[in-house]
């Protein structure tokens, strides 16, 4: 939804910000999952 809206409105800076935030959240959640699974002995 955010990507299509940004593209339709030609609001590329906002689209870049959203993309970076999504990447950071994905990496953060993955790191958190790795830490939790490691502590759980998995």
N, CA, C and O atoms as a GROMACS GRO file, in nm:
protein
  168
    1UNK      N    1   0.084  -0.121   0.000
    1UNK     CA    2   0.000   0.000   0.000
    1UNK      C    3   0.086   0.125   0.000
    1UNK      O    4   0.062   0.218  -0.077
    2UNK      N    5   0.187   0.126   0.087
    2UNK     CA    6   0.272   0.245   0.096
    2UNK      C    7   0.353   0.263  -0.031
    2UNK      O    8   0.368   0.374  -0.082
    3UNK      N    9   0.406   0.151  -0.083
    3UNK     CA   10   0.487   0.160  -0.205
    3UNK      C   11   0.406   0.214  -0.321
    3UNK      O   12   0.448   0.307  -0.390
    4UNK      N   13   0.286   0.156  -0.344
    4UNK     CA   14   0.203   0.199  -0.455
    4UNK      C   15   0.162   0.345  -0.439
    4UNK      O   16   0.159   0.420  -0.537
    5UNK      N   17   0.132   0.386  -0.318
    5UNK     CA   18   0.093   0.525  -0.294
    5UNK      C   19   0.209   0.619  -0.326
    5UNK      O   20   0.191   0.722  -0.391
    6UNK      N   21   0.327   0.582  -0.281
    6UNK     CA   22   0.444   0.667  -0.306
    6UNK      C   23   0.473   0.676  -0.455
    6UNK      O   24   0.507   0.783  -0.506
    7UNK      N   25   0.460   0.563  -0.526
    7UNK     CA   26   0.487   0.562  -0.670
    7UNK      C   27   0.383   0.647  -0.743
    7UNK      O   28   0.417   0.725  -0.832
    8UNK      N   29   0.256   0.630  -0.706
    8UNK     CA   30   0.150   0.706  -0.774
    8UNK      C   31   0.166   0.856  -0.750
    8UNK      O   32   0.136   0.936  -0.838
    9UNK      N   33   0.212   0.893  -0.632
    9UNK     CA   34   0.227   1.035  -0.600
    9UNK      C   35   0.366   1.086  -0.635
    9UNK      O   36   0.397   1.203  -0.614
   10UNK      N   37   0.451   0.997  -0.690
   10UNK     CA   38   0.589   1.033  -0.725
   10UNK      C   39   0.664   1.086  -0.604
   10UNK      O   40   0.746   1.177  -0.615
   11UNK      N   41   0.635   1.029  -0.487
   11UNK     CA   42   0.700   1.073  -0.364
   11UNK      C   43   0.813   0.976  -0.332
   11UNK      O   44   0.804   0.896  -0.238
   12UNK      N   45   0.919   0.984  -0.412
   12UNK     CA   46   1.028   0.888  -0.399
   12UNK      C   47   1.105   0.896  -0.267
   12UNK      O   48   1.141   0.792  -0.213
   13UNK      N   49   1.131   1.016  -0.213
   13UNK     CA   50   1.200   1.021  -0.083
   13UNK      C   51   1.126   0.943   0.025
   13UNK      O   52   1.188   0.872   0.104
   14UNK      N   53   0.995   0.957   0.029
   14UNK     CA   54   0.916   0.885   0.129
   14UNK      C   55   0.924   0.735   0.104
   14UNK      O   56   0.932   0.657   0.198
   15UNK      N   57   0.921   0.695  -0.023
   15UNK     CA   58   0.929   0.554  -0.057
   15UNK      C   59   1.064   0.497  -0.012
   15UNK      O   60   1.071   0.385   0.038
   16UNK      N   61   1.170   0.574  -0.030
   16UNK     CA   62   1.303   0.529   0.013
   16UNK      C   63   1.308   0.514   0.164
   16UNK      O   64   1.363   0.416   0.215
   17UNK      N   65   1.251   0.609   0.235
   17UNK     CA   66   1.250   0.603   0.381
   17UNK      C   67   1.175   0.479   0.428
   17UNK      O   68   1.222   0.407   0.516
   18UNK      N   69   1.059   0.453   0.368
   18UNK     CA   70   0.980   0.336   0.406
   18UNK      C   71   1.057   0.208   0.377
   18UNK      O   72   1.054   0.115   0.457
   19UNK      N   73   1.125   0.203   0.264
   19UNK     CA   74   1.201   0.084   0.228
   19UNK      C   75   1.313   0.060   0.328
   19UNK      O   76   1.335  -0.053   0.371
   20UNK      N   77   1.384   0.167   0.367
   20UNK     CA   78   1.493   0.153   0.464
   20UNK      C   79   1.438   0.107   0.598
   20UNK      O   80   1.497   0.020   0.662
   21UNK      N   81   1.327   0.165   0.641
   21UNK     CA   82   1.267   0.126   0.769
   21UNK      C   83   1.227  -0.021   0.765
   21UNK      O   84   1.249  -0.094   0.862
   22UNK      N   85   1.168  -0.066   0.654
   22UNK     CA   86   1.129  -0.206   0.643
   22UNK      C   87   1.250  -0.298   0.651
   22UNK      O   88   1.243  -0.402   0.716
   23UNK      N   89   1.360  -0.260   0.587
   23UNK     CA   90   1.482  -0.342   0.592
   23UNK      C   91   1.535  -0.348   0.734
   23UNK      O   92   1.572  -0.455   0.782
   24UNK      N   93   1.540  -0.234   0.802
   24UNK     CA   94   1.590  -0.231   0.939
   24UNK      C   95   1.504  -0.317   1.030
   24UNK      O   96   1.557  -0.393   1.112
   25UNK      N   97   1.372  -0.307   1.016
   25UNK     CA   98   1.283  -0.389   1.098
   25UNK      C   99   1.303  -0.537   1.070
   25UNK      O  100   1.305  -0.618   1.162
   26UNK      N  101   1.317  -0.573   0.943
   26UNK     CA  102   1.336  -0.713   0.906
   26UNK      C  103   1.465  -0.767   0.967
   26UNK      O  104   1.465  -0.876   1.024
   27UNK      N  105   1.573  -0.693   0.954
   27UNK     CA  106   1.702  -0.737   1.009
   27UNK      C  107   1.694  -0.745   1.161
   27UNK      O  108   1.746  -0.840   1.221
   28UNK      N  109   1.630  -0.648   1.223
   28UNK     CA  110   1.617  -0.649   1.368
   28UNK      C  111   1.537  -0.767   1.419
   28UNK      O  112   1.575  -0.832   1.516
   29UNK      N  113   1.425  -0.796   1.352
   29UNK     CA  114   1.342  -0.910   1.393
   29UNK      C  115   1.418  -1.040   1.372
   29UNK      O  116   1.408  -1.130   1.455
   30UNK      N  117   1.492  -1.051   1.262
   30UNK     CA  118   1.569  -1.172   1.235
   30UNK      C  119   1.676  -1.192   1.342
   30UNK      O  120   1.696  -1.303   1.391
   31UNK      N  121   1.745  -1.084   1.378
   31UNK     CA  122   1.849  -1.092   1.482
   31UNK      C  123   1.788  -1.133   1.615
   31UNK      O  124   1.844  -1.216   1.686
   32UNK      N  125   1.673  -1.075   1.648
   32UNK     CA  126   1.605  -1.109   1.773
   32UNK      C  127   1.566  -1.256   1.773
   32UNK      O  128   1.581  -1.324   1.875
   33UNK      N  129   1.516  -1.305   1.660
   33UNK     CA  130   1.478  -1.447   1.648
   33UNK      C  131   1.600  -1.537   1.669
   33UNK      O  132   1.590  -1.639   1.737
   34UNK      N  133   1.714  -1.500   1.611
   34UNK     CA  134   1.835  -1.580   1.626
   34UNK      C  135   1.878  -1.585   1.772
   34UNK      O  136   1.915  -1.691   1.822
   35UNK      N  137   1.874  -1.471   1.840
   35UNK     CA  138   1.915  -1.466   1.981
   35UNK      C  139   1.823  -1.550   2.067
   35UNK      O  140   1.870  -1.626   2.152
   36UNK      N  141   1.692  -1.539   2.045
   36UNK     CA  142   1.595  -1.614   2.125
   36UNK      C  143   1.611  -1.764   2.100
   36UNK      O  144   1.611  -1.842   2.194
   37UNK      N  145   1.625  -1.804   1.974
   37UNK     CA  146   1.638  -1.946   1.942
   37UNK      C  147   1.769  -2.001   1.999
   37UNK      O  148   1.774  -2.117   2.041
   38UNK      N  149   1.874  -1.919   2.002
   38UNK     CA  150   2.002  -1.964   2.056
   38UNK      C  151   1.989  -1.986   2.207
   38UNK      O  152   2.042  -2.083   2.260
   39UNK      N  153   1.920  -1.894   2.276
   39UNK     CA  154   1.902  -1.909   2.421
   39UNK      C  155   1.812  -2.027   2.454
   39UNK      O  156   1.824  -2.089   2.560
   40UNK      N  157   1.720  -2.060   2.362
   40UNK     CA  158   1.628  -2.171   2.384
   40UNK      C  159   1.697  -2.304   2.357
   40UNK      O  160   1.640  -2.410   2.382
   41UNK      N  161   1.820  -2.299   2.306
   41UNK     CA  162   1.894  -2.421   2.280
   41UNK      C  163   1.856  -2.485   2.149
   41UNK      O  164   1.885  -2.603   2.128
   42UNK      N  165   1.794  -2.411   2.059
   42UNK     CA  166   1.753  -2.467   1.930
   42UNK      C  167   1.872  -2.468   1.834
   42UNK      O  168   1.858  -2.511   1.719
   0.00000   0.00000   0.00000
